[in-house]
Amino acid sequence: MIQELATLYRVHPNLVALWKKQLQENAPELFERTQKDKKKEVAQHKEEELYKEIEQLPVENEFLKKITNSCTGPNRNGRAEAS
């Protein structure tokens, strides 16, 4: 089998044997990386969502200030200021 692959891809049989050995030793890591990449992607998506929410906070804060001022007046305690 190794000889057939080496002939097919025009490489030395020792190189095919080395690749096979490396694959056998490191195969679990290959699949773990996929899981790590997925976790990283999920975390990055969550981070983007949080930044969007943070960007929205000043807009919401201004809206609430305007609504509060229109209901209670600028001093926000419900009483008119003495002039």
Summary of the structure (lengths in Angstrom):
residues: 83
radius of gyration: 32.0
end to end distance: 97.7
largest distance: 99.2
contacts: 155
relative contact order: 0.05
helix: 82%
strand: 0%
